[in-house]
Amino acid sequence: MTLSLWLRLAGVFTLVLGLAHFFLPALLKYREALLDRPAGWKPARPFRLWPSRYMVTLTDLYGILWVMNHAASYVLVSLGLLDLFGAEWLQSGAGRWLALWIAGWWLLRAASQLYLGRRAGDWLILVWFTALGLLHLVVALR
């Protein structure tokens, strides 16, 4: 397969992943896990945000999950569209720097997978995201 085709396939995967991430907290039932179960949960101490103190609640944590998933979704959808429609320009000029940035993003995401655990699925995801990072590294260095 050509590099252009691999990028397009990566783009389809990334676009679908990005769209799914918009709804991930609902799909994984984060509300039930955070808000309906833990009785008596309290933050260890207030979060100090100069010059004030901020008391973190479970509702705040649930909100942060949504915010972070939406931020990840935005990046993933953008990367997916770049891969789908940018195969040629990613290999020239500023596109090479962008491909390096994308490679770094995927490699960071791959390494971060182990925060979730060390199950077989975690290692599979780590390998898959590493492959996406290496694909973009090849694109950048061509």
C-alpha positions in Angstrom: 0.0 0.0 0.0 1.1 3.5 -0.6 1.9 6.0 2.2 -1.0 8.1 1.0 -3.5 5.2 1.4 -2.1 4.4 4.9 -2.7 8.1 5.9 -6.2 8.0 4.6 -7.0 4.8 6.5 -5.5 6.4 9.6 -7.7 9.4 8.9 -10.8 7.3 8.8 -9.9 5.6 12.1 -9.0 8.8 13.8 -12.1 10.6 12.6 -14.4 7.8 13.9 -12.4 7.7 17.2 -12.8 11.5 17.5 -16.5 11.4 16.9 -16.9 8.6 19.5 -14.9 10.5 22.1 -17.6 13.3 22.0 -19.9 10.7 23.7 -17.4 8.6 25.6 -18.4 9.7 29.2 -22.0 8.7 28.4 -21.0 5.4 26.7 -18.8 4.4 29.6 -21.5 5.6 32.1 -19.2 8.0 34.0 -22.2 9.7 35.6 -23.2 6.4 37.4 -19.6 5.7 38.4 -18.9 9.2 39.8 -22.2 10.7 40.9 -24.5 7.8 41.8 -22.1 5.6 43.8 -19.4 7.1 46.0 -21.1 8.0 49.2 -19.2 10.5 51.4 -16.5 11.2 48.9 -14.6 14.4 49.8 -11.6 16.0 48.2 -8.4 15.6 50.3 -8.0 19.4 50.4 -9.1 22.4 48.4 -7.4 23.0 45.1 -5.5 26.3 45.4 -6.0 28.5 42.4 -4.3 31.8 43.3 -5.6 33.9 44.9 -8.6 31.7 45.8 -9.3 28.1 46.9 -11.5 25.9 44.9 -13.4 23.0 46.4 -13.5 20.1 43.9 -16.8 18.2 43.9 -17.7 15.0 42.1 -19.8 17.1 39.7 -16.6 19.1 38.9 -14.8 15.9 38.2 -17.6 14.7 35.9 -17.5 18.0 34.1 -13.7 17.8 33.7 -14.2 14.4 32.1 -16.6 15.9 29.5 -14.3 18.9 28.9 -11.3 16.7 28.3 -13.1 14.3 26.1 -14.5 17.2 24.0 -10.9 18.6 23.8 -9.6 15.2 22.7 -12.4 14.8 20.3 -11.6 18.2 18.7 -8.0 17.2 18.2 -8.8 13.7 16.9 -11.4 14.9 14.4 -8.9 17.6 13.2 -6.1 15.0 12.8 -8.5 12.6 11.0 -9.4 15.3 8.5 -5.8 16.2 8.0 -4.9 12.6 7.3 -7.9 12.1 5.0 -7.4 15.2 2.9 -3.8 16.2 3.5 -1.7 13.2 2.5 0.1 15.2 -0.2 0.7 18.4 1.6 1.7 16.7 4.8 4.9 15.6 3.0 6.0 19.1 2.0 7.2 22.3 3.8 5.2 23.1 6.9 3.3 19.9 6.5 6.4 18.0 7.6 6.4 19.9 10.9 2.7 19.2 11.3 3.3 15.5 10.6 6.0 15.6 13.3 3.6 17.2 15.8 1.0 14.6 14.9 3.6 11.8 15.4 4.4 13.3 18.8 0.8 13.5 19.8 0.1 9.8 18.9 3.3 8.7 20.7 2.4 10.6 23.8 -1.1 9.1 23.7 0.3 5.6 23.2 2.6 6.0 26.3 -0.3 7.4 28.3 -2.3 4.2 27.7 -0.5 2.5 30.6 -2.2 4.9 33.0 -5.3 2.9 32.4 -3.7 -0.4 33.1 -1.6 -3.2 31.7 -4.2 -5.5 30.4 -3.9 -7.1 26.9 -6.2 -4.5 25.5 -4.1 -1.7 26.9 -1.0 -3.1 25.3 -2.9 -3.5 22.0 -4.0 0.1 22.1 -0.5 1.2 23.0 0.9 -0.7 19.9 -1.8 0.7 17.6 -1.3 4.3 18.7 2.5 3.8 18.5 2.0 2.6 14.9 0.0 5.7 14.1 2.8 7.8 15.6 5.5 6.0 13.5 3.4 6.4 10.4 3.4 10.1 10.8 7.1 10.1 11.6 7.7 8.3 8.3 5.6 10.9 6.6 7.5 13.8 8.2 10.9 12.3 7.4 10.2 11.4 3.7 
